[in-house]
Amino acid sequence: MQINNNLIYDVGLHKGEDTAYYLKKGFQVVAFEADPDLVSLCKKKFINEISDGSLTIVEGAIVENPKKGEIVRFYKNNKNTVWGTVVKDWSERNEQLGAKSEIIEVPVIDFKQYLILFGIPYYMKIDIEGMDMVCLKALDEFEVKPAYISIESDKVSIENIKKELDLFYKLGYNAFQIVNQGNITKRKERESEGEGKFLNHQFQSGSTGYFGKDFSSDWFDKSTALKKYMRIFLGYKLWGNHSKISKLILMKILRRTLQVFRGRAIPGWFDTHARHKSTL
C-alpha cells in the first residue's frame, strides 16, 4: 500500500469548514462525521463534490474495538455542535461549561477498515472529541503512514500529552508543530510553494487551518514539543475553564489586555501537527 498524495481524510467533518478548503486546494477528501444533522447539512452543501466523486462522507462514530452492526450513544451538543462526542465524561464537562447535550444513537465505524478501503491519505486531520487516539492507533497496523497528521491535543493532563507524543513517535513521526486554534479566524492561507493551489483563503471559526508544507516556521522534535506544552499547561492553570484564579475581576481584565496585546486567544486550545520521518 502506498500513500495517495492527492487524498486527505477529514476526521470530524463538522460543517465542512476544512473539507471545503481541501477540496478548493485540489485534493480528494474522505470525511467522517457522527452527527446525522451535520451529515445532512454537508450532503446538501457539497452535493456537486459528492456527485463528481471528489468527496466521500462516511457516517457514524469512531470508537475503540468496534463491532459490526454496533450502535453507540452519541452526546449531541446543539449549543456548540463541534463538541459532539461519544465520551460521557466529555459530555459532562461540556454541561459544566453551560453546553448540555442530548443523547442519540448512531452506528459505529471501524476506522481501520476504511483505511483499507480508501487507502492511506497524504494528510489526516483528526478532531473527534476524545477519540483522536483511536485513529492514531489504527495506523499502527499499516506499514505506510500519512505524511502529515494533526490532532486536537489534550487540555486536561500533561501526561496525556506525553502519551500522544509517544504514540506519534512510535508511528514514525519525529517533527512537530503546535498551533493555537483560538485565533483561527485571524489567519489567512500563506502564499508559498506548499500544498495545492493558493487560494488566499480566510479560515473560518471551527476550521483547522493550514497543514503540511504550508507551515513557514521550522518543525521541532518531540522533546521541544513537550517543553512547549508544559508552558501551555501553565497557561491552562492560570486561565483555563476550571481555574479559580481566572474568575477574579483583575485576572479577567489582565487576560483581555493580554489577548489584545498578543493578538491571540488566552489560553486558547491547541492542535498538534506531526510530520512523518519518511517525508522529505
N, C-alpha and C positions, 0 to 999 in steps of 0.2 A: 504493500500500500504506500502511495506517495501523497505528499501534500498537494491539495488543489489550490494553486496560488491565486485563483480567482474567486475563492469561496470564503465567506465569513459566516460564523454562527453567532446569532444574536440570542443568547440565552437569557430571557427576560425581556420579551418584546415590548411590554407595556403598551404605550400608544403609538409605537413605531418611530419614536424620535431618532433612535440610532439607525434602525433599518432604512429609513428614508435617506439618511446621509450615506450609508454604504451603497445603496442602490444608485444614487446620483454619482457616486465616485466610480461606478462601473463594475462593482462586484455583484456576484450572485449571493443570495442570502438564504440561509435556513434559520427560521426564527421559532423560538419556543415560548409558549405562554400558557399559564394555568387558568387565568381568569376568563371565563367564557364571554363576558361582556366586552373585555378588551380584545379578545379574538374576533368577535363580531365587528367591532369598530374597525379593526385593521383589515379585515377582509373587504370591507367597503372602501376603505382609504386606499388600499393597494390592489384594487380589482384588476387593473391592467397588468401590473407586475406579476400577479399570481397567474393571470391568463397566459402571459408570454413565457412563463417558466423561470423568470429571474428571481422569484420569491416563493418559498415554500413555508407555510405556517404549520407547526406541529402543536396540537392542542393537548394539554394535560400537565400534570405536576411531576417534577423530577424528585425522586426520593431514594433513600438507601434501600438496597435489597428489594427491588420492585418485583411484584408477582403479576403474571399475566392475568388481565381482567380485573385487577385490584382497583378499588375505589378508595380515595383518601379524603379526609377533611381538609378543606382549604378555608383559611380565615381571610375573607374578602373585605378589604378596607375601602369603604366608599368615600371617606373623608380624604384619605391620602392613598390613591389607588396603587402607588408604587410600593406600598407596604404590605401588599397581599402575600401571605406565607402559609406553609403547611406546618410551621413550628409553633406550637401552642405558647411556649414561653415568649416568643417574639410578639405574638398577638397580645399577650398580657402586658408586655412592655409598651406596646402602641396604645393600649387602652389607658395606661397610666399617663401617657402624653396627650390624652384627650382625643384619641382616634380609635373608637371602638369598632370591632369587626363583626361581620355576620358570618355564620358557618354555612358553607355549601359543600357539596360533594363533587369531586372531579376525578377523571380517570388518571391512572399513573402512567408515567413514561419510563421506559427502560432506555436511559441515555446511551448506554454502550451500544445497543442495537442500532440506534440512529447514526452513531459514528461509523458503524459498519455499512449501513445503508447509503449514507450520503458522502462518506469519506472524511478524511482529516482536513479541516479548513486551514487556511493561511493564518487567520486571526479568529480567536474565540473570545467574545465579550460575555462575561458571566455576571449576572446581578439578579439573584433569585431568593433574596431574603432568607438566609440560613442554610441554603443547600448548595452554595458555591463549591464547597469542598467535595461534594459528591461528584460533580462534573470533573474536577481535577483528578480524583481517584480513579475514575473510569478510564482516564488516559494511560494509567499505569500498565494496562494490558495491551497497549499498542506500541510497536517499535518506533513508529513515526509519530511525532508530536507537532502541534501547530507552531508556526514560527513565533507568534505572539499570542499572549493571553492577558486579559485583565479581569480582576475580581473586585468586588466591594470588600474592603478589609474590615476585620472585626473592630468594634469600638468598645468591647466590654473588658477584654483581658489581653495584656501583652503576651501572655503565654499562648493565647490563640494565634496571635500574630506570628510567634515563633513557629508554631505548627504549620501555618500557611506557608511561610518562607522555606521551612524544611521540606515540605511536600513539593513545592516548586523546584527546589534544588535536586531532590530525588528524581524528579521527572526530566532533569537536564536543563533547567532554566537558571542561568547564572548572572543575568543582568536585569536591573530593575529600575522602574520609575514610580514615584509616589505622587499622586495628583489630588489636590483638594477639589472636591466636587461642589463645594459650597458656593463657588463663584463661576460656575459653568456658563451662565448667561452673559458674562463679561468677556468670554473668549471667542475668538474667531479663528477659523482654519488658517494655518500657516502656509504661505506660499513657499514651496520647497520641492526638491526632487524626491518627493516622498511617495505617498500612497494614492494611486489612481489619479483621477482628474482633480485639478484645483478648482474649487467652487466659490471661494471667498465666503464660505459658509459661516453663518452666525449660529452657534449652538443654542439649543432650546433648554429650558428647565427640564430636568429628568433625563437628559442625554449623557452619554459617557465622554464624548469629545474625541479629540484626535487619538491616533493609535500608531503603533509600529514605527515606521521610518519618519513619521511626521513630528516626532519629538526632536527638538533642536538641541536640547541640552544633553550632556553626556549621561550615559547609563552608568549605574553604580552596582557594586557587588552586594551579596547577601548581608554581610556584616554591616556595611554602611546603611543598608535599608533598615536593619533592626535598630541601629542607633537613631536614625531619623524618626522611627516610630516611637521610640522611648521618649523623645522630645514631644511628639504629637500627643502621647498619652498624658504628659504633664498638662497640656492644654485641655484635654478632656476632664482632668481632675479639677481644674480651675473653672472651666466654662461649660462643661458638659451638662446634659439634661438632668442628671441626678446630683449635680454639685450644689451643696447648700450655700457655698460662698458666692456662686454666680447669681443667686437670687437677691443679694444685697443691692440696694439702690446705687451705691457708689460703684460697685462692680459692673452693674448694668451700663452705667454711664461710661465707664472705662472701656468696656467691650465695644460699645457703639463707636467710641472715639478711635479705638484701635482698628476697627473694621473700615472706617473711612480712611484713616491714615495709610493702612496697609493694602487697601483695595481688595480685600477678600473676607469671606465669612470666617468667624472665630467661634468655636474651634473648627467648624466645618466637619466634613466627613470625607474619607479618602478611598481612592481606588489604587490597587497595586497593579502595575503593568509589568509583565515579565517577558524577556526575550530568550529564546532557546539557544543553547550553545552552538548548535549546528547552523545558526543564522549568521551569514556574513554581514 
